[in-house]
Amino acid sequence: MASEKNKDKKSVAGAGVLLWQTSNAWQRFLRNRLKSIDLTYVQFLLLQEIKRLQDIKVSPTQIVLARTAGTDVMMTSKVIRSLVKDKLVARKSKSGDSRAFTLQLTAEGRKKAGIAGAVYAAAESEFFSRLVSKPHKFILNLQALNNEETTEDGE
């Protein structure tokens, strides 16, 4: 029966379908791991991006955060509201503009981001350990597909 299921998958699986299925499998896998620390995938992503930006001395606005994280501005706003409510992120008024706020991790948010980073690293290691060979080539190929401009170096 398992071979019939695999046979069915192979019959429709071009590169695009396989990429979509793999992306969905990865998101399910990570969602299950993040559930143990009460974070959604997008909450995790935004916490990590705020942490990264703070580490390089940038206090992002929601628009900057959405742009650098690659998320939708409206969704980012909604998720940030939930992170503020959970006391993981604080909004600080930006001088000169009463409508603009910069985002900062709270002490609890920084702690949670650290724990989440470890959960993510373990999940990524476990999930991608199934790659048949040369995981670094896989990552390079995904980066090439994700970039609008491609390079001519052949690797």
Summary of the structure (lengths in Angstrom):
residues: 155
radius of gyration: 18.8
end to end distance: 38.9
largest distance: 65.7
contacts: 381
relative contact order: 0.11
helix: 66%
strand: 10%
